Amino acid sequence: MKHILIKLVLTFIIIDIILFILLMINGFFHINLYKGIVDYLFTIAGGITVLLLLILAFNILFYNKKNV
């Protein structure tokens, strides 16, 4: 379970980085073709990343307590 969560977190972090780069390109070159869509996707992917990190943190916390 922990390995799946770590892979999911890393996947969403990579998605966040790609969307952030797209947002920076849009802002720098003043391209407004898909700015709104990228904003929403960046917000959603960031939220999912934070939730997965919280789940992973609690999973590690309780997993370590069971072994003690």
CORRA-V123925 format. One record per residue. RES is the residue in one small letter. SS is DSSP state (@ for helix, = for strand, . for the rest). Layout:
res:RES ss:SS
res:RES ss:SS
This chain:
res:m ss:.
res:k ss:@
res:h ss:@
res:i ss:@
res:l ss:@
res:i ss:@
res:k ss:@
res:l ss:@
res:v ss:@
res:l ss:@
res:t ss:@
res:f ss:@
res:i ss:@
res:i ss:@
res:i ss:@
res:d ss:@
res:i ss:@
res:i ss:@
res:l ss:@
res:f ss:@
res:i ss:@
res:l ss:@
res:l ss:@
res:m ss:@
res:i ss:@
res:n ss:@
res:g ss:@
res:f ss:@
res:f ss:@
res:h ss:.
res:i ss:.
res:n ss:.
res:l ss:.
res:y ss:.
res:k ss:@
res:g ss:@
res:i ss:@
res:v ss:@
res:d ss:@
res:y ss:@
res:l ss:@
res:f ss:@
res:t ss:@
res:i ss:@
res:a ss:@
res:g ss:@
res:g ss:@
res:i ss:@
res:t ss:@
res:v ss:@
res:l ss:@
res:l ss:@
res:l ss:@
res:l ss:@
res:i ss:@
res:l ss:@
res:a ss:@
res:f ss:@
res:n ss:@
res:i ss:@
res:l ss:@
res:f ss:@
res:y ss:@
res:n ss:@
res:k ss:@
res:k ss:@
res:n ss:@
res:v ss:.
